[in-house]
């Protein structure tokens, strides 16, 4: 297998996390998810965690350079030597430029940018269909994994509800932000001949097999 330094791109609800995990399993590399990095740094009270918290406590966005520093710190660890999948960074053109500078400094190159091009209507359907049990937090989906009895958890009998973040109007706002700030990265990386598109119809159930075929197609295995 070839060394693979990959970036996952796609809208919220497009399935980036599922595909990232699948690619890591196929290639034996590690997933570097910014959400995990923030949780790790905050939980362990690192210097970067303290810095991030100082902004979060004021209700402010964590600056790009702090996020980039967390990513760089993670990429300096030995388990990324074989390769990695970046999930959640970069999100903006500025972050992409920061990542380019970071890679030059670390003498690394981006192998490919895996892009999930999923229609807005499908994403709204996927996310807004999610339901969670108020008691045991068991997840359901109105269409894909419905409960036996409508609105009732199969496991504990608790009431199912839709989180505010998963309501259609909130999902649409998140998609609008994505299209303004993150979608321009597709053109940015397309000009570098790095974009590899994943067909949106691929199922999460067959993600590993699908990603194995994708990795073969782009010459990683």
N, C-alpha and C positions, 0 to 999 in steps of 0.2 A: 504494500500500500504506500502511496505517496503522502508526503506531509501535506496537511490541509489546514489552512487558516481561513475560515469561512465566516461570512456575515449573513444573518437571517434578516430579511426585510419583508414586511407585510403589515396590513392594518390590524388593529385590535380585533381579536376573534377570527383571524385568518388561519390560525393553526401553527404559528411560528414555534411555540414551545414544544408541541408534539413532534414536529419535524426535526427540531434541533436535537431532541432526545434520541430520535430514531437515527439521525446521521451519526451522532456520537457512538451509538451502539454498533453501527455498521463499521465505522472507521477506527473505533477504539480511541477516540479523542474526548476532550472535556467540553462541557457546555459552560459558557461564561455569561450568565444572565445578570443584568444590572440590578434587577429586583433582589436577587440573592446577595449580590455584593453589598447593597445598602443594608439589608437585614443583618448580614454578617458583621459589618463595621459598626452598626448601631448596637447590636447585641454585645459585642466584645469591647465596646467603648474605646475603639482605636482613635488615633488622632484624627483620621479622616472622618470617622463616625461622629466624633465630637464636633468637628467643623460642620458637617452636614446637618447635625441636629440643631446647631446654633441658628441656621437659616430656617429649618423646619419649624422650630419653636416660635419664630416670628411670623410664620405663615408665608414665608418667602420660598421661591424656587431655589433648589440647590444649584449653584453656578456650574457651568459646563466644565470648568477646570477641576472642580472637586470630583465630579463624576468621572472625568478622564483619568484623574489620579488613581481612583479606585480600580478602574479597568487596567491601567498600567501596572499597578501593584499586583493584580491577579495574574496578568500575563507574564510577570517576572518569575512566577513560581514554576518549579521543575515539571509539574504534570502537564504544562501547556507546550512542552518542547515538541511533542509528536503532532501537535495541532490543536485547534479549538474551534468552537462555533460561538460567535458573538451574537447574543440575543438581547436586543434592547438598546444597543449602542453600535453605531451612531443613530441618533434620531433627527438630527438637523445637518444642514450643509456645514455649519461651523464645526460641529462635532466630527464630521467626516474629515474635514481638513486637519483637525487636531489628531485624529487617528492616523492619518497619513504621516504627519510629523513624528508621531510616536513610533510608528513602524520603521521609519527611516533611522531613528535613533537606536532602535532595537535590532536593526538589520533583518527585518522581516518583511514579507510581502503578503498581500491579500491574494488567496488562491481563486476564490470565486465569491459572488454575492448571490445567495439563493433567495429568489423573490417569489412570494405567493401572491398572485394577482387574483383576488376574489372580489366579486361584485358587491357593492354596498348592500343591495337588497338581501343577498345571501348572508352577509355578516349580521345585519339587523335581525334576520330570522334566527340565526344561530344563537346570538347573545340574548335577545329579548325572550327567547323561549326557555331560558334557564330558570329553574326553580330550586329553592333550597328549603330543607326542613328547619323550622324554627327551633326544634328541640335538639336533634342530633346532627344537624348540618349536612345530612345526606343530599347529594346533588341529583337533580332530575332535569329532563328537558321535555317540553310539551309535545314535541314531535318525535325526537330520537329515542328518548328513554322515559316515557311517561309512567306515572305511578298506576297501580292497578285500579285504585279509586281516585277520581279527580280531586286534586287539592289535598290529598292525604298521604303521608309518608308510609311506604310499605314496611319499613323497619320498626318504627316506634309509634306510628299513628299520629304523629305531630302534623301541624298545619304547614303546608308549603306556601312559600311566598317568593316574589321576584325582588331581588335587591335593587335599590335605587340606581346603581351604576349600570344595571342590565335593562333598564326600561328603554323603550324605543327612542324617546326624545333625547335621553342621555347618550345612548349609543351613537345617534346621528351627530351630536355635538363632538364626540370623540373622533368620529370619522372626518368631520370638517377640519379639526385640528390636525389630524394625520395628513390629510390631503394638502394642507397649507405648509406644514413644517417638515414632514418626513417623505412624502411622495417624490419631491424633487431629487431625492437621493437616487432614484431609479435612473434618471437621466444622467446624473453625475457619474454613476458607475457604468452605465451603458457606454458612455464615451470612452471608458477605460477598457471596454470589452470584457467586463467581469460578470455581467448579469446572466444568471441561469434561472429561467422561469419554471415554476412547478405548476402543472395543471391543477386548477381549483377543485376538480371533481375527485381527487384522490381521497380515500377514506382514512380516518385516523386509525381504524382497526388494522389496515394494511400498511401503516406508515413505514415500518422497518423494511418490508419487501420493496415498497415504492422507492425509498431512499437508497436502497442497495442498487436498484436499477439506475437511479439518477447518478449515483457515484460512478457507476460503470460508464455511463454515457459521457461524463465529463473527464474521464480518465484518472479517477482517484483510486480505483481498484481494478 
